[in-house]
Amino acid sequence: MLEEVHCDLCGSSEIDIVRPARSGVRSSQDLVQIFRASSDVPLVDRLVQCKSCDLVFVSPRVHAPTIVESYSEGEDPTFVSQAEARERTFATSVERIEALTGGPGRIFDIGTAGGSFLAAARARGWQVDGCEPNKWLAAWGRKHYGIDIRTGPLTDHDLPKGHYDVVTLWDVVEHLPQPSAIVAQARELVKPGGYLIMTFPDVGSPSARLLGRFWPFLSSVHLFYFSKQTMEKMLRKSGFEVVHTRPHTQRLELGYVLHRAGDVLGAPMRMLSRLASKTGAGRSHVAYRLGQTFVAARRLP
């Protein structure tokens, strides 16, 4: 079932069409495959832009409860195969957070997947907590890292208000049916003067503009496409002040990156992925930037 949605930032129903839809009806199994952490299904839904505030989003889209249910099901060994590389990425991210906070404290990670960020933060002395809607990923993280990851979306958990020094959303906000509501709830969790840290695929980035329809973050798993400007508007509306933004660099295995690129760029990338696997180069870690933005925002009193 598809539903038309209004702009989550300003509530307007006035839109321009950015890209028309390119798909038909999907089965429930299709949705489980689409709404998973390692989803590589290219965007096929209609992409629109709000005439009032410029937020870009998918409409019509799958009904929100169905999205949440689909996220909770299925296994994702492809995603956790990159745990070591993700830990290296997050080790750098924790250092950047500590440059703001002055040192470790309490941290909550929303949509923590297999828990690689929580593991990186714990290694530097943070008290860690987090939730993950996918049951398989949460169980994997509990077993692999020994971290008691809460199963289910943020709305399922009764958490102490003003308890955390930092709340994080790593490549999560673009997946949420109503990101403004989760950002508002994150504000309740973080103490006054504490921080909300996010990364998101920036639709206004040079990579997005240069690659156009070949930008790999144009994915069916993404419901919203923020720019720095629309993200700052949402954070300000929710009681945060943006204090720092920067391009975000990720580390992943070369073979994984090439395989994911093959779904967008086709046969040449898939051939390179197979070649990298055969030569052993596929397991090497590579750092790359393709238009993700890191943003740190301080909670106002």
N, C-alpha and C positions, 0 to 999 in steps of 0.2 A: 504494500500500500504506500502510495506517495502522498506527500502533503506539501502545500505551498507554505512558505514561512516568510515572516516579515524580518526586517533588519534587526539583528540582535543588539546592535549598538544604539540606534536611535528610534527603532520601532516603526520606521516608515515602510510602506508597501509600494512605494514608487521606485521602479528599477529600470535599468538598461540591461539588455542581454549581451553578455560578453562572449559566450560560446553556446551554441544550441546543443541540445541533448543528442546523444548518439547511441541510445540503447533502448531495449524493450523491457519486458517483465523479467524479474530475477527470482530464482527459487530461494528457499530458506538456506540451502546449502551454499548457494552463491554468496549470500550475505555473510555467512560464517567465514568464507574465504576472503571476502573483501575487507571486513572489519576485524582485522588481526594486526598484530604489531609489525609483522614483516610484509604486509600487503604490498603487492607490486602491480595491482590492477590499474591501468591508466584511467583517467577521468573520462566518464562517458555521460555524466549528468549535465543538466543545463547550469551554466555558470552566469551569475548576474551580479550587478553592482548597484548599490543603493545610490539613488540620485541625490539624497540629502547629505550623507556623510562619507560616501565613497567606499564603504565596506564591501568586499567581494565575497560572495557565498554561493552555495548550491541551493537552488530552488526550482522546481519541487525536489523533494528528497524523500528517502525512506522514513517512515514514521519513527519518531524518536524512541519510543519504548522498544521497537524492533531492533534499532541500532544498539541500544544498551544490552539487550539480550544476546545479540550476535557477538558483541565484544566478549561476553563472558564464556562463550563456548569455544571448542576447538583447541588443538595443540599447535605449538609453534616452535619446533626444534630449529628452524632456520634462523629465527631471531636470536635464540640463546647461543647459537654457534658463534656469535660475535661478542660474547660476554667479555673476553679478555681485552679486545680492542676497545669496547665501550668503557671498561674500567680505566683505560689510559686516557680516553677523552675526558671522563668525569674527574679524574685526579686533577687535571688542569682546571676544570670548572670549580672544584672545591677551593683551590687556591685563590681563584678570582672572588669567590664568595667571602673568603676569610679576609681579603683585602678590604672588604666593606665592613665586615662584622668585627674584625680585630682578633678573631680566633674562633674555636669551636663553640657550639652551643647545642640547642635542640633544633632538629630539622624534620620536616614532614614532606615526603615526595608523593605527589598525586599522580597516579598512573605510572607506577614504578616498574611495570613489566616484570622482568626477572630479578630486579633489585640491584643491578650493577652500580647505579649511582649511590644507593644506600651503603653498599659495601665500600665504595671509594671514600665516602664521608666518614664512615665508622673507622676506617684505617687511619684517619687523621684526628680521631678523638671526639667526633660528634656523637651525640645521642640521637639515634635514627628511628624513624617511624615512617610508615607509608602504606598506601593501599593500591590495589590493582584489580580491575574488574574481571580479567581473564583468570579463571580458576586454575588452569594448567600452569600458566606463567607464575602465579602467586605460589603454587605448590613447589614449582621448580626452584624459585628463589629461596623459599624456606629451607629446602633440602640442600641446595648448593652453597648458600651463604650462611645458613643458620640464623637468618633474620626473620622475625615473626611478622611477615607481610600480611596485612589485613586484606581479605578477599572481598571484592565488591567495589562499586563506585563510591566516590566520596560521600554521596548522599546517604549511603547505607550505614554510616558510622557516626556515633555520638562522641565527638572529640572535644577536649577542653579548649575553651575560648581564650585567646591571648596567651597561649602556652608556648608557642614556638618562636624561635628567633628568625627562622627562615622557612618559607614554604616554596616548593619548586614544582614546575610543570615543564618537563623536558619533552619537547615535540609532542605535546598533548593537546594544547588549546585548540588547534585546528581540527581535532577529531570530535570535539564536544558538540552535542546538539544545541546547547545553550551556554556558550563560554562565559558570558557576563555573569550568570548565576554562580558558576564555580569560582570565578575571580572574586565575587562578593563574599562567598563562603570562605575563601582563602583569607580574605581580610579579617574575618572573625577569628581565625586560628592564629594569625601572627600577632605578636605583641606590638603595641605602638612603638614606632621607630624601627621595627623589624622589617624584613625584606621578603618580597615576592620575586622569585627568579624564574625566567622563562626562556625557552628557545622556541622559534616558530619559523616556518618557511615564509620568507618575506616576498610577497608578490610585487613589491616595488623595487626589489634588489636588481643590480646590474645583471646577475645571472638569469633572473626571470625574464627581464626585458630582452636580453640577448638570445636566449634559447626559445622564447615564445612557446608554441605548442609542444616543443620537445623538452621543456623544463620538467625534470623528473618528479617534482612535487605536485604536479597536476595529476592527482591520484584520486580514485574513487573513494578512498578511505578518508579523504580530507573534506570537511564540510564548510570550513571558513578559510579565507585567504587574506590575512592581515598584512598591512604595510606598517612601517614604523609609525606613520601618522595615525592610522586607525587604532593601532595597539595602544598608543599613548592616550588617545581619546577614551578608550575603554578603561584603562588603568586609572586615569584621572577621575572618571565618572564613578569608579568604585572606591575612591579614597586613597589612591596611591600617587606618589610623585616619582616619575622616571628619573633615575640618577645616573644611569649608564647604559649605553647600547654599543654593540660591536658586532662585526661579522663572527659567526660561530663556525669553528673548525671541528670536524669529526674525524675519528680514526676508525676504519673498518678494514677487513681483509680485502685485498685486491680482487680476488676471485668473486667475492660477494658484491663488491661495487660494480664490477663488469657485468655480472649476471643481472643485477637490478637495472643497469643501463640498457641491457638488451631488450627489456620490455618496452623501452621508449625509442631507442635508436636502431633496434632490429638486429639482423644477422651478423653484421661486423662485430658488434659488442659481444654477442654470444660466442662467436668464434674465438675472440680474444680471451673470453672467460675460460673456454675449454683449453686453450693453449696454456694459460697461466696455471691451470690445475695440473696439466700434464708435466710441466716443468718444475712444479713445486713453488712457483712464485705466487700462486693464488693465496697462500697462507700469510704472506707478508702484509704488514699493516701499512696503510697509506692514509695520509692526511689530506682532506679535501674540503673545499668550500663551494657550495652550489646555491647560495642565496638564503641560508639560515641566519637568523639574527638572534643574538643573546641580549636580553634586556633585564636590568635590575631596577626594581621599583621599591621605594620606601613607604611603609604605611604611615599615613598622616594621622595625627591625634583624632 
